[in-house]
Every structure is written in C-alpha cells, then in structure tokens.
C-alpha cells in the first residue's frame, strides 16, 4: 500500500518537492521510524530532517506525536513548528 | 433560543471585513451582550519587511481550527464564534487573522477569543516566510516558545460559567 507524504515550509524546500507517494518498507511502524528511514534516503532528506525532534507530523490531517503508529495512514505530513496567527 | 453554536471557520486568500463579520453574527438577535474581536495584522518590522508569504496545509488548516473552535464552544457559553485565517502574500498593514467571539457576558467572549488565538498560533498549520524591502528573502519565521507556553496555560481547568 502506498502512502502519500506531504511536506511544508522549509521541510518542503529542503526535500525539494511538495509531496510524493512511497512504499514504506517492512519494519517502519511509528512516526519516529518513518523519520529515521526518510533521513537515510539522500542528502536533501538528511538536510531537512537533520533534527528530527523539531519536525511536526500529522497523520490524515491530525497532529500526532513521534511515538504514534503509522497503521492506516493514507496521508502523512511533515512540517516545521507552525507560525500562523 | 438558538441551538448549540456552530463555529464559522474560513481559510481564504482575500481580505475580510471585521464589521461585516460582527454584523453577520449579531444580526436579527437580541441575546448577545458581548462581542470580542481580535485582528492580527502584518507589521512592517520598522520598514524591513516588504511582505509575508503564508503557506498552509489545505484541508488540515480548516480541520484543526475547527477542532480548536469546537473546544472553545465546549468550554465557554458562547453565542457565536468565527475564525478567519488568510494565506498567500500579505503586505504590512493588511489583515492576517480574525477571531470573533460572542456571548451573553464579556468574560466568556474575551477568554474564548484569547484561547482560540493561543491555540491557533501553536497548532494551526500555517507557516510565515518573510520577504525584505531590500529584495532579499528573509527566510521562514521561527516558532516562538512563548506561543507554546501561552497555549499550555489553558490546560488548567477552565470553569464553564458566565
């Protein structure tokens, strides 16, 4: 099953694309696993995800913690802390 | 007696009219005793800033502000609640965000508007990029710890009453 990844703000700029569909390898169960795996996909990912702790994540358009399971995620968004308002 | 309040949430590129939003909420009713509005505007940062570019997560922006607004409606006895957030390029002096809260008495309206803004700043998926008057790109605005702290103070129990 493919999962849509969406990037915003400087995460998008550093990775160099707004979104992509990926096949998650076996063993990628949590948000933290996903960030670790993505970071190993190339230097643009390494640059964007250098400090994984600051990356905010939403699954199916709801905020989640890094310990959250990915099961059933159709859409996962990665972005910096928000600065609206 | 009107039913439970359904908050109005709009995410839009175009400007909004504060007076029109108040009128929309209060028109044709006589039970509202207090309307609090908060408008957030783009500052020029002493002439340094040419524009802000606001990126947002379409779909989630509406959903997240809707969740925060629904929480506010549960916490305070409100008669109306509107949140409007703009996206795209915004120049100094222009509006960015509007919150309108209506209640029978002022305290609930003040608190609900304050709560909505605190949570919106730290949880609504918007990101500001600065463009400087000298033509340079100023980069993405950093999130402020003070905004997270402002949101966290609402975690203490808030009595529901007038």
HADDOCK unambig.tbl for C-alpha pairs under 7 A between the chains (distance, minus, plus):
assign (segid A and resid 9 and name CA) (segid B and resid 55 and name CA) 6.90 0.50 0.50
assign (segid A and resid 9 and name CA) (segid B and resid 127 and name CA) 6.37 0.50 0.50
assign (segid A and resid 61 and name CA) (segid B and resid 60 and name CA) 4.92 0.50 0.50
assign (segid A and resid 81 and name CA) (segid B and resid 143 and name CA) 5.89 0.50 0.50
assign (segid A and resid 82 and name CA) (segid B and resid 122 and name CA) 5.86 0.50 0.50
assign (segid A and resid 82 and name CA) (segid B and resid 123 and name CA) 6.47 0.50 0.50
assign (segid A and resid 82 and name CA) (segid B and resid 124 and name CA) 6.74 0.50 0.50
assign (segid A and resid 82 and name CA) (segid B and resid 125 and name CA) 5.73 0.50 0.50
assign (segid A and resid 82 and name CA) (segid B and resid 126 and name CA) 5.63 0.50 0.50
assign (segid A and resid 82 and name CA) (segid B and resid 127 and name CA) 5.54 0.50 0.50
assign (segid A and resid 82 and name CA) (segid B and resid 143 and name CA) 6.25 0.50 0.50
assign (segid A and resid 83 and name CA) (segid B and resid 121 and name CA) 6.12 0.50 0.50
assign (segid A and resid 83 and name CA) (segid B and resid 122 and name CA) 6.89 0.50 0.50
assign (segid A and resid 83 and name CA) (segid B and resid 126 and name CA) 5.84 0.50 0.50
assign (segid A and resid 83 and name CA) (segid B and resid 127 and name CA) 4.83 0.50 0.50
assign (segid A and resid 83 and name CA) (segid B and resid 128 and name CA) 5.93 0.50 0.50
assign (segid A and resid 83 and name CA) (segid B and resid 141 and name CA) 6.79 0.50 0.50
assign (segid A and resid 83 and name CA) (segid B and resid 143 and name CA) 5.45 0.50 0.50
assign (segid A and resid 84 and name CA) (segid B and resid 121 and name CA) 5.14 0.50 0.50
assign (segid A and resid 84 and name CA) (segid B and resid 124 and name CA) 6.59 0.50 0.50
assign (segid A and resid 84 and name CA) (segid B and resid 126 and name CA) 4.61 0.50 0.50
assign (segid A and resid 84 and name CA) (segid B and resid 127 and name CA) 5.66 0.50 0.50
assign (segid A and resid 84 and name CA) (segid B and resid 128 and name CA) 6.64 0.50 0.50
assign (segid A and resid 85 and name CA) (segid B and resid 40 and name CA) 6.63 0.50 0.50
assign (segid A and resid 85 and name CA) (segid B and resid 96 and name CA) 6.93 0.50 0.50
assign (segid A and resid 85 and name CA) (segid B and resid 97 and name CA) 5.86 0.50 0.50
assign (segid A and resid 85 and name CA) (segid B and resid 117 and name CA) 6.90 0.50 0.50
assign (segid A and resid 85 and name CA) (segid B and resid 120 and name CA) 6.29 0.50 0.50
assign (segid A and resid 85 and name CA) (segid B and resid 121 and name CA) 4.93 0.50 0.50
